[in-house]
């Protein structure tokens, strides 16, 4: 199951988006991402795994913006090995 959170704020929207993703964790997912408008361009961070992995990636390489969207996703493809 997927979940989407959007924010238009008067402050950095990333913490708000991350809280929204944490509230959607019960739905099940295998990856998460966040994108914000930063200096007129889209800045994004995506990770495989739990929201905690996304938070760690954002801690290592922060992005900020007043407008943003975030998602959790359950992959619709199968990874095979040969």
Secondary structure, DSSP 8 states (H G I E B T S, - for coil): --EEEEEE-SS-SHHHHHHHHHHHGGG--SEEEEEEEETTEEEEEEEES-HHHHHHHHHHS----SEEEEEEE---S-----
